[in-house]
Amino acid sequence: MSSQRVRTTLNIEKNLMKAIKLTAINEEKTQTEIINETLKKEFIDVQKPNNEVRQPLSEMAGIFKAKKPFNSVKLIKKIEHGDDN
């Protein structure tokens, strides 16, 4: 694995950046080290065979079949506004 570095700009959610900073402090590492280690675990895990197919999103997300069609966007907006009936 090459250790070449590439500079980039990312827009990271505020709460996620806070967690990265706290982890870096607690582990006495840089934020770059924390981010690189985390990304490596997801994308370059040496224990995964190169030909392993990622798990389908439908299996990870817990997809279910509804008895009748519904608009998921409207349903989520209702729930967000406290109307879960």
C-alpha positions in Angstrom: 0.0 0.0 0.0 1.4 3.3 -1.1 1.7 6.1 1.5 1.2 8.9 -1.1 -0.9 11.7 0.2 -3.5 13.8 -1.7 -4.8 17.1 -0.4 -8.5 17.6 -0.7 -11.4 19.6 0.7 -14.3 17.9 2.3 -17.5 19.2 3.7 -18.0 17.1 6.9 -21.1 17.4 9.1 -20.4 19.4 12.2 -21.3 16.7 14.7 -19.1 14.2 12.8 -16.2 16.5 12.8 -16.6 17.0 16.6 -16.5 13.2 17.0 -13.3 13.0 14.9 -11.6 15.7 16.9 -12.5 14.1 20.2 -11.3 10.7 19.0 -8.1 12.2 17.8 -7.5 13.9 21.2 -8.4 10.7 23.2 -6.2 8.5 21.0 -3.4 11.1 20.8 -3.5 11.0 17.0 -4.1 13.6 14.3 -7.5 14.1 12.8 -6.0 13.0 9.5 -4.8 9.7 11.0 -8.3 9.1 12.5 -10.0 9.8 9.1 -7.5 7.7 7.1 -7.7 4.7 9.5 -11.5 4.8 9.4 -11.6 5.0 5.6 -9.1 2.2 5.3 -11.3 -0.1 7.5 -14.2 0.5 5.1 -12.5 0.6 1.7 -9.2 -1.3 2.0 -9.7 -3.8 4.8 -6.9 -6.3 4.3 -8.9 -9.1 5.7 -11.6 -8.8 2.9 -10.8 -10.8 -0.2 -10.4 -8.6 -3.2 -13.3 -10.3 -5.0 -15.7 -10.0 -2.1 -19.0 -8.4 -3.2 -20.4 -5.8 -0.8 -23.6 -6.6 1.0 -26.6 -5.3 -0.9 -28.2 -2.2 0.6 -31.5 -4.0 0.8 -30.0 -6.4 3.3 -28.3 -3.7 5.3 -31.2 -1.4 5.5 -33.9 -3.9 6.6 -36.1 -3.6 3.6 -39.7 -4.7 4.0 -42.7 -5.3 1.8 -45.7 -3.2 2.5 -49.3 -4.4 2.0 -50.2 -1.3 0.0 -48.0 1.3 -1.7 -47.1 4.5 0.2 -45.1 7.7 -0.2 -42.0 7.3 2.0 -41.1 11.0 1.8 -44.5 12.1 3.0 -44.4 9.5 5.7 -41.0 10.7 7.0 -42.1 14.3 6.9 -45.2 13.4 8.9 -43.1 11.6 11.5 -40.6 14.5 11.7 -43.4 16.9 12.5 -44.7 14.6 15.2 -47.7 13.2 13.4 -47.0 9.5 13.4 -50.6 8.4 13.0 
